[in-house]
Every structure is written in C-alpha cells, then in structure tokens.
Amino acid sequence: MIRVVEYTTRFQDARTRLTGLPGWARGVVLLAAMPGLLLVSLSILAFLVSIAALLLLAVPAYRLMQLITGAGRSNAAPSDGVIVEQGGAYDSPGRKRVEATIIDPAAVDPAAVDRAAD
C-alpha cells in the first residue's frame, strides 16, 4: 500500500511540474513525446488487426470442422427456459425436494381474494 501512495505522489508531482511549465515548453515536451505516443497507438492497432486476422481465419475453419465431424450438435429439444431435473438429484442427504404452485393474481377471482383476506 505504501508503494501505491508513493507512485501516486510521484505522478502528482510530475503533473504539477508539467503544468507549471509555460505553454511553449509544454508544446516542446508534447512534440518530444509524439513518436512514443504514435508507436503505442500503432502497437494497439497492430494487436487489433492480429486478433481480427485470427478470427477471420479460425472461425471459418472451426465451422468447417464442425460441419465435417458433426460435433457440437445437440440431440435435446429446446426447452424454452424450463429446466427439467433428472431423477436422483434429491437423493443426497441434506437435500429436500420442495414443490410450489404459482398462482397468477390476475387470473384469481377478486372476490375470493377479499374473502381470504378476512
């Protein structure tokens, strides 16, 4: 934690010294830093281009291999978000199966709700 405070203090000191310079001197420092900033931005651009090239080559090859081998196909029918648990999931000790019925309040007779509240 001491190092974080030390680095923060150093950064603030450098910022104070840089902003304390006259405008023309800050321009000279910016001009001197321009090649480094350009190289950093070109490195980031080269990284992004290499990722794009990787995807452009790998994704079609992956899809072709899936098509040829038939891998990745699922025999299960889509369940529309309903999870059906197989038997035996509640056989372990300490687990208990709980069943619940959800009633839509809009479908319930309002008179029956009032009687139940009394």
C-alpha positions as CSV (number, residue, x, y, z in Angstrom):
1,M,0.0,0.0,0.0
2,I,2.9,2.3,0.7
3,R,4.1,1.9,-2.9
4,V,0.7,2.9,-4.3
5,V,0.9,6.1,-2.3
6,E,4.4,6.7,-3.4
7,Y,3.6,6.2,-7.1
8,T,0.5,8.4,-6.8
9,T,2.6,11.1,-5.2
10,R,5.3,10.9,-7.9
11,F,2.6,11.1,-10.6
12,Q,1.1,14.2,-9.0
13,D,4.5,15.8,-8.6
14,A,5.3,15.2,-12.3
15,R,1.9,16.6,-13.3
16,T,2.4,19.7,-11.2
17,R,5.9,20.2,-12.8
18,L,4.5,19.7,-16.3
19,T,1.5,22.1,-15.8
20,G,3.9,24.6,-14.2
21,L,5.8,25.0,-17.5
22,P,5.0,27.7,-19.9
23,G,2.8,26.8,-22.9
24,W,5.6,26.8,-25.4
25,A,7.6,24.4,-23.2
26,R,4.7,22.0,-22.8
27,G,4.4,22.0,-26.6
28,V,8.1,21.0,-26.9
29,V,7.5,18.2,-24.4
30,L,4.5,17.0,-26.3
31,L,6.5,17.2,-29.6
32,A,9.2,15.0,-28.0
33,A,6.6,12.5,-26.7
34,M,4.8,12.3,-30.1
35,P,6.9,9.4,-31.5
36,G,6.3,7.3,-28.4
37,L,2.6,8.0,-28.4
38,L,2.5,7.2,-32.1
39,L,4.3,3.9,-31.5
40,V,1.9,3.0,-28.7
41,S,-1.2,3.7,-30.8
42,L,0.3,1.7,-33.7
43,S,1.0,-1.2,-31.4
44,I,-2.6,-1.3,-30.2
45,L,-3.8,-1.1,-33.8
46,A,-1.5,-4.0,-34.8
47,F,-2.8,-6.0,-31.9
48,L,-6.4,-5.4,-33.0
49,V,-5.6,-6.3,-36.6
50,S,-3.9,-9.6,-35.5
51,I,-7.0,-10.5,-33.5
52,A,-9.2,-9.8,-36.5
53,A,-7.0,-11.9,-38.7
54,L,-7.1,-14.7,-36.2
55,L,-10.8,-14.7,-36.1
56,L,-11.2,-14.4,-39.9
57,L,-9.0,-17.5,-40.3
58,A,-10.0,-19.6,-37.3
59,V,-13.8,-19.2,-37.2
60,P,-14.5,-20.5,-40.8
61,A,-12.1,-23.4,-40.2
62,Y,-13.9,-24.2,-36.9
63,R,-17.3,-24.1,-38.6
64,L,-16.0,-26.3,-41.4
65,M,-14.6,-28.9,-38.9
66,Q,-17.9,-28.8,-37.0
67,L,-19.7,-29.5,-40.3
68,I,-17.4,-32.3,-41.3
69,T,-17.2,-34.1,-38.0
70,G,-20.8,-33.4,-36.8
71,A,-19.5,-32.3,-33.4
72,G,-21.4,-29.7,-31.4
73,R,-24.9,-30.9,-32.4
74,S,-27.3,-31.3,-29.6
75,N,-29.9,-34.0,-29.7
76,A,-32.0,-32.4,-26.9
77,A,-35.0,-30.4,-27.9
78,P,-35.1,-26.7,-26.9
79,S,-36.9,-26.4,-23.6
80,D,-38.0,-22.7,-23.7
81,G,-36.1,-21.9,-20.5
82,V,-37.7,-24.7,-18.5
83,I,-35.2,-26.7,-16.5
84,V,-36.1,-30.4,-16.0
85,E,-34.1,-32.1,-13.4
86,Q,-33.3,-35.8,-13.8
87,G,-34.3,-38.2,-11.1
88,G,-31.8,-38.7,-8.3
89,A,-31.0,-35.1,-7.9
90,Y,-32.6,-35.0,-4.5
91,D,-31.3,-38.4,-3.3
92,S,-28.3,-36.9,-1.5
93,P,-28.7,-36.5,2.3
94,G,-29.5,-33.0,3.5
95,R,-31.4,-32.0,0.4
96,K,-35.2,-31.8,0.3
97,R,-37.5,-31.5,-2.7
98,V,-39.9,-28.6,-2.4
99,E,-42.9,-28.3,-4.7
100,A,-44.6,-24.9,-5.2
101,T,-47.6,-23.7,-7.2
102,I,-47.5,-20.2,-8.5
103,I,-50.9,-18.5,-8.9
104,D,-51.3,-15.6,-11.3
105,P,-53.1,-12.8,-9.3
106,A,-54.7,-11.5,-12.5
107,A,-56.4,-14.9,-13.0
108,V,-57.8,-15.2,-9.5
109,D,-61.3,-14.1,-8.7
110,P,-61.1,-10.8,-6.8
111,A,-64.0,-11.7,-4.6
112,A,-62.2,-14.9,-3.5
113,V,-59.1,-12.8,-2.6
114,D,-61.1,-10.4,-0.5
115,R,-62.8,-13.4,1.4
116,A,-59.4,-15.0,2.0
117,A,-58.0,-11.7,3.5
118,D,-60.9,-11.5,6.0
